[in-house]
Amino acid sequence: MKNSKTYIIGMVGLGVMGRNLLLNMADHGFSVAGYDNAPTKVETLQREAGKRDIHCTNNLQEFLSILQKPRAIILLVPAGAPVDAVIAELLVYLQKDDLIIDSGNSYFKDTNLRTLRLQEKGIQFMGMGISGGSEGARHGASIMPGGSKESFERVRLIFEAVAAKVNDEPCVSYIGPQSAGHFVKMVHNGIEYGIMQLISETYAFMKLVLGFSDDELQKTYNEWNNGELNGYLMEITSNIFGKVDEKTDKRLIDEILDVARQKGTGMWTSQSAMELQVPVPTIDMAVAMRDLSVFENQREIADKIFQHRELQFTGDWKKLLTQLRKAFYVSTLTTYTQGFALLTVASNKYGYHLDLETVARIWRGGCIIRAAILEDIKKAFHEKPDLANLMLDPNFSQNIKENQEDLRQIVCTASSMGIPIPGLMASLSYLDAFQSSWLPANLIQAQRDYFGGHTYERIDAKGTFHSEWQNE
């Protein structure tokens, strides 16, 4: 018997994220339909759906026929070619004013191209970032929708219902036109890379310098999570050190290979920052260290060649641990600073017209980088919406001033003992450079003019100048 019921919104891609988001929508009273060409994924959703108002199928025509018109369809498929392949399949059946919402981690420039291409066919398109993983999709994520405001209004009530809530405010808001949502999600992931690298460096420091056991590491991270360092990544780090491996009965963390690969969003953040000429050194270093970790065989050989000397710390370990906490805190502030500085420049360059207070607000819940620090960031942009850099905010800069010497001491200690903490070092270098009213870039200008005639600017006159250096 043919299904005559129609459904408010559809989902293409019934992996864990897609299934969980559909279940979340259904739990909030929305009738939803799911499609996947893999029968096993359809069966899994049917099993989990129970009595919820969910229709699932592996027949694309059936899926499209039961959606209310004009149709709204979410894509949760891998970024890149799979997105274009699904869009091509859908276009055979779609009609004017149907809406496609790409909720994967698509590259923002691809989103711009897809938006323009589909507009020519009368199809609406949104690029929408979602953060929070499968748990967030199921129980409340941070959602970053871009595209036309008209398109967002069509689905706003659905996404407000399924988003995470902080102080009863949904962690979703219209971000801006075209690829704004995917750009903001990309920068979110870049910040995520940076913070994860910084946490891993505090782990290395405590393990190698202080000789902490897994129990002591778990206790420390749990304590840190109860103060100004409170955040999702700190919380799960504490939990990780308590996890026992079922196979060996040892702590699972000690059985995991020291290699961390990437899927691209961190790299895209660094690339975009370089294109826009915005320094994000902590994020850059986080990306580089993931790349370096992959060369494990070469690292093992180099370890034997250079015979890393082991030095034993003999000072006040409690004082050093306090310095490490403060060093991590100020480096985290620096990482958020870099990310929001990139958003500021991108907003002007790409015409996104981002409201950075809103970005900070919707990142407070559901997403991976949710943390207490975001309340301070939200406040800073509320008081000065056109703030160019968070380090220029009085409260933010005061927190940095109070803790930056601890960062300097940790960098000195780690460097003297040969402990690699490049993320913390990059954060310190960024702070020192940003605070410097004079940088040696005048020499770089002179060098470029000397060997290439690229000209230079003067302190005492406007314009560009060139000198014949060898004749003077």
C-alpha positions in Angstrom: 0.0 0.0 0.0 1.4 3.4 -1.0 2.4 5.7 1.8 0.2 8.9 1.4 1.7 10.7 4.4 4.2 13.5 3.8 7.2 14.3 6.0 8.5 17.8 6.9 12.2 17.1 6.2 14.4 14.4 4.8 17.9 13.1 5.5 20.3 11.6 2.9 23.0 9.6 4.6 22.1 7.4 7.5 25.4 6.9 9.2 25.6 7.5 12.9 25.4 11.3 12.6 22.4 11.2 10.1 20.5 8.6 12.1 21.0 10.4 15.4 20.0 13.8 14.0 16.8 12.2 12.6 16.0 10.6 15.9 16.6 13.9 17.6 14.1 15.7 15.3 11.5 12.9 15.7 11.8 13.2 19.5 11.0 16.9 19.2 7.7 16.1 17.3 8.8 16.5 13.7 7.9 13.9 11.0 11.1 13.0 9.2 12.2 10.7 6.4 15.6 9.0 5.9 17.3 7.7 2.8 20.5 5.7 2.2 21.4 3.4 -0.6 22.9 0.9 1.9 20.1 -1.4 3.1 21.9 -2.2 6.4 21.9 1.5 7.4 18.2 1.8 6.6 17.5 -1.3 8.7 19.5 0.1 11.6 17.4 3.3 11.5 14.2 1.3 11.3 15.2 -0.7 14.3 16.2 2.4 16.4 13.2 4.5 15.3 10.7 2.3 17.1 7.3 4.1 17.2 8.8 7.5 16.2 7.4 9.4 13.2 10.3 8.3 10.9 10.1 6.8 7.4 13.2 5.2 6.1 14.0 3.8 2.7 16.7 2.9 0.2 14.6 4.0 -2.7 15.4 7.6 -3.7 12.2 8.2 -5.7 10.1 6.9 -2.8 12.0 9.1 -0.4 11.5 12.3 -2.5 7.9 11.5 -3.2 6.9 11.6 0.5 8.5 14.9 1.4 6.4 18.0 1.8 6.8 20.5 -1.1 8.8 22.5 -1.6 11.2 19.9 -0.2 13.9 20.3 2.5 16.7 17.7 2.3 19.7 17.5 4.6 22.9 15.8 3.4 25.1 14.1 5.9 27.6 12.4 3.6 31.5 12.7 3.4 32.8 16.0 2.1 34.0 16.4 -1.5 33.0 14.2 -4.4 30.3 12.3 -2.5 28.4 15.6 -1.9 28.4 16.4 -5.6 27.4 12.9 -6.5 24.4 13.0 -4.2 23.4 16.4 -5.5 23.6 15.1 -9.1 21.2 12.2 -8.2 18.8 14.5 -6.5 18.7 17.1 -9.3 17.0 14.5 -11.6 13.9 14.8 -9.4 14.1 18.2 -7.6 11.9 21.1 -8.5 12.1 24.9 -8.1 12.5 26.1 -4.5 13.4 22.7 -3.1 16.1 23.2 -0.5 19.3 21.1 -0.1 21.2 21.5 3.2 24.8 20.2 3.2 25.7 19.5 6.8 29.0 17.8 6.3 32.4 19.4 6.7 32.6 20.7 3.2 35.3 23.1 2.1 33.7 26.6 2.1 34.8 27.4 -1.5 33.0 24.3 -2.7 29.9 25.5 -0.9 30.1 28.8 -2.8 30.3 27.0 -6.1 27.4 24.7 -5.3 25.3 27.6 -4.1 25.7 29.4 -7.5 25.3 26.3 -9.6 22.0 25.4 -7.8 20.7 28.9 -7.9 20.8 28.8 -11.7 18.5 25.8 -11.5 16.1 27.4 -9.0 17.2 25.2 -6.1 18.0 26.7 -2.7 21.3 25.5 -1.0 22.6 25.9 2.5 26.0 25.0 3.8 25.5 24.2 7.5 28.2 23.3 10.0 27.3 20.9 12.8 29.6 20.3 15.8 29.2 17.9 18.7 29.7 14.5 17.0 27.2 11.7 17.2 26.3 12.5 20.8 25.5 16.1 19.8 23.5 15.1 16.8 21.4 12.9 19.1 21.0 15.1 22.1 21.9 18.7 21.0 24.6 20.1 18.8 26.0 23.5 17.9 24.6 24.4 14.5 26.0 26.9 12.1 23.7 27.5 9.1 24.8 29.6 6.2 23.0 30.5 2.9 20.1 32.8 2.4 18.1 33.9 5.4 14.9 32.9 3.7 16.2 29.4 3.4 17.1 29.3 7.1 13.7 30.6 8.1 12.1 27.5 6.4 13.9 25.2 8.8 14.7 27.4 11.8 12.2 25.9 14.2 13.5 22.4 13.5 17.1 23.3 14.2 16.3 25.4 17.2 14.5 22.4 18.7 17.4 20.0 18.1 20.3 22.3 19.0 22.0 22.2 22.4 20.7 24.7 24.9 22.6 27.1 27.2 20.5 29.2 29.6 17.5 28.1 27.5 19.1 29.6 24.4 19.5 27.3 21.4 23.0 27.0 20.1 22.0 27.8 16.6 21.7 31.0 14.7 21.8 32.3 11.1 25.5 32.8 10.4 25.6 34.6 7.0 25.3 34.3 3.2 26.7 31.6 1.0 29.5 29.7 2.7 29.5 31.6 6.0 28.3 28.5 8.0 30.9 26.2 6.6 33.7 28.8 7.1 32.7 29.3 10.7 32.6 25.5 11.3 36.1 25.2 9.6 37.5 27.8 12.0 35.8 26.0 14.9 37.7 22.9 13.9 41.0 24.8 13.5 40.6 26.0 17.1 39.8 22.4 18.1 43.1 21.3 16.5 45.0 23.9 18.5 43.4 23.1 21.9 43.9 19.4 21.4 47.6 19.9 20.6 48.0 22.1 23.7 46.3 19.5 25.9 48.6 16.8 24.5 51.6 18.9 25.3 50.5 19.3 28.9 50.2 15.5 29.0 53.7 15.1 27.6 55.0 17.6 30.2 53.4 15.9 33.1 54.4 12.4 32.0 58.0 13.2 31.0 59.0 16.0 33.3 56.9 15.3 36.4 56.6 11.6 36.0 52.8 11.5 36.5 51.0 8.2 36.4 47.7 7.8 34.5 45.8 8.1 37.8 47.6 11.4 38.5 46.9 12.7 35.0 43.2 11.9 35.4 43.1 13.6 38.7 44.9 16.7 37.4 42.7 17.1 34.3 39.6 16.6 36.4 40.7 19.4 38.8 41.5 21.7 35.9 38.1 21.1 34.5 36.5 22.5 37.7 38.1 26.0 37.2 38.7 28.5 34.4 39.8 25.7 32.1 36.4 24.0 32.2 35.4 22.7 28.8 34.4 19.6 26.9 37.9 18.7 25.7 39.2 18.9 29.2 36.4 16.8 30.5 36.9 14.0 28.0 40.7 14.1 28.6 40.2 13.3 32.2 37.9 10.4 31.3 40.4 9.1 28.8 43.1 8.5 31.4 40.7 6.4 33.5 39.6 4.0 30.6 40.9 0.4 31.0 41.6 -1.6 27.9 39.5 -4.7 27.8 42.1 -6.6 25.8 45.2 -6.0 28.0 43.6 -4.8 31.3 46.0 -1.8 31.1 45.0 1.8 30.6 43.8 2.2 27.0 45.7 5.4 26.5 49.0 3.5 26.8 48.0 1.0 24.1 47.3 3.7 21.4 49.8 4.5 18.7 51.3 8.0 18.9 50.1 8.9 15.4 47.3 11.5 14.8 46.0 12.0 11.2 43.6 14.6 9.9 40.7 14.9 7.6 41.4 18.4 6.3 39.5 21.1 8.3 42.5 22.1 10.3 44.7 22.3 7.2 41.9 24.3 5.5 42.0 26.8 8.4 45.7 27.3 8.0 45.4 27.6 4.3 42.6 30.2 4.6 44.5 32.1 7.2 47.5 32.3 4.9 45.3 33.5 2.0 43.8 36.2 4.2 47.2 37.0 5.8 46.0 36.4 9.3 48.6 34.7 11.6 47.2 31.6 13.4 50.5 30.0 14.5 49.1 27.7 17.3 46.6 26.2 14.8 49.4 25.9 12.1 51.6 24.1 14.6 48.8 21.7 15.6 48.3 20.8 11.9 52.1 20.4 11.4 52.5 18.1 14.5 49.8 15.8 13.3 51.7 15.6 10.0 54.9 15.0 11.9 53.4 12.2 14.0 52.7 10.1 11.0 56.5 9.7 10.4 56.8 7.3 13.3 59.5 5.1 11.7 61.7 8.0 10.9 61.1 9.4 14.4 62.3 6.1 15.9 65.5 6.1 13.8 66.2 9.8 14.7 65.7 9.0 18.4 68.5 6.5 18.2 70.7 8.8 16.2 70.4 11.8 18.4 70.2 9.8 21.7 67.9 12.2 23.5 69.3 13.0 26.9 67.1 12.6 29.9 67.1 15.2 32.5 65.4 14.9 35.9 63.4 17.7 37.3 64.4 18.4 40.9 62.5 21.6 41.8 59.1 22.3 43.3 56.7 20.1 41.2 53.6 21.7 42.7 54.7 25.1 41.6 55.6 23.8 38.2 52.2 22.2 37.9 50.5 25.5 38.7 52.7 27.2 36.1 51.7 24.5 33.5 48.0 25.1 34.2 48.4 28.8 33.7 50.5 28.3 30.6 47.8 26.1 29.1 45.2 28.7 30.0 46.9 31.6 28.4 47.7 29.5 25.3 44.1 28.5 25.0 43.1 32.2 25.1 45.6 32.8 22.4 44.2 30.0 20.2 40.7 31.4 20.5 42.1 34.8 19.7 43.7 33.6 16.5 40.5 31.9 15.4 38.3 34.9 16.0 40.8 37.2 14.3 40.5 35.0 11.2 36.7 35.2 11.4 36.9 39.0 11.6 39.0 39.3 8.5 37.1 36.7 6.6 33.8 38.4 7.4 34.9 41.6 5.7 36.7 39.9 2.8 33.9 37.5 1.9 30.9 39.7 2.9 29.7 37.3 5.6 28.8 40.1 8.1 29.4 37.8 11.0 28.1 38.6 14.4 31.0 37.3 16.5 29.1 37.6 19.8 26.5 35.2 18.2 29.3 32.8 17.1 30.7 32.7 20.7 27.1 32.2 22.0 26.3 29.2 19.9 29.7 27.6 20.6 29.0 27.6 24.3 27.0 24.4 24.1 27.0 21.2 22.0 30.2 21.8 20.1 33.6 20.2 20.7 35.3 23.5 21.7 32.6 24.5 24.2 34.3 26.0 27.3 33.9 28.6 30.0 36.3 30.9 28.1 33.5 31.5 25.5 31.5 33.4 28.1 34.3 36.0 28.3 34.6 36.0 24.5 30.8 36.6 24.1 31.0 39.5 26.6 34.0 41.0 24.8 32.2 41.2 21.4 28.9 42.3 23.1 30.8 45.3 24.5 32.7 46.0 21.3 31.2 44.3 18.2 33.9 45.6 15.9 36.7 44.3 18.2 39.6 43.5 15.8 41.5 41.2 18.1 40.5 39.7 21.5 43.9 40.7 22.9 42.7 44.3 22.7 39.8 43.7 25.0 40.7 45.0 28.6 39.4 41.9 30.5 40.9 39.4 28.0 44.3 41.1 27.9 44.4 41.3 31.7 43.9 37.5 31.9 46.8 37.1 29.4 49.1 39.5 31.3 48.5 37.7 34.6 49.5 34.3 33.1 52.0 34.8 30.3 55.1 34.7 32.6 54.0 31.2 33.6 53.9 30.2 29.9 57.4 31.6 29.5 58.7 29.5 32.4 57.1 26.3 31.1 58.6 26.9 27.6 62.0 27.5 29.2 61.8 24.3 31.3 60.6 22.1 28.5 63.2 23.5 26.1 66.0 22.9 28.5 64.9 19.3 29.0 64.2 18.6 25.3 60.5 18.1 25.7 58.6 19.2 22.4 55.9 21.7 23.2 55.6 23.5 19.8 52.0 24.6 20.4 52.8 26.3 23.7 55.9 27.8 22.1 54.0 29.1 19.1 51.4 30.7 21.5 54.2 32.5 23.4 55.8 33.8 20.2 52.4 35.0 19.0 51.8 36.9 22.2 55.3 38.4 22.2 55.1 39.5 18.6 51.6 40.9 18.9 52.6 43.0 21.9 55.7 44.4 20.2 55.3 47.9 18.8 58.5 47.2 16.8 59.3 44.1 14.8 62.4 43.5 12.6 60.2 43.5 9.4 62.0 46.6 8.3 65.1 44.4 7.6 62.9 42.0 5.5 61.6 45.0 3.5 65.2 46.1 2.9 66.3 42.5 1.9 63.4 42.2 -0.6 64.2 45.5 -2.2 67.9 44.7 -2.3 67.6 41.4 -4.2 64.4 41.9 -6.1 63.6 45.6 -6.3 60.3 45.0 -4.4 60.4 48.5 -2.8 59.9 49.5 0.8 57.9 51.9 2.9 59.4 54.7 5.0 58.6 55.9 8.5 58.9 59.6 7.5 57.0 59.6 4.2 54.0 58.0 2.5 54.4 55.8 -0.6 56.9 53.2 -1.7 60.6 53.6 -2.3 63.5 51.8 -4.0 67.2 52.1 -3.4 70.3 50.9 -5.4 71.8 49.1 -2.4 75.1 48.0 -3.9 76.0 51.5 -5.2 75.6 53.2 -1.9 
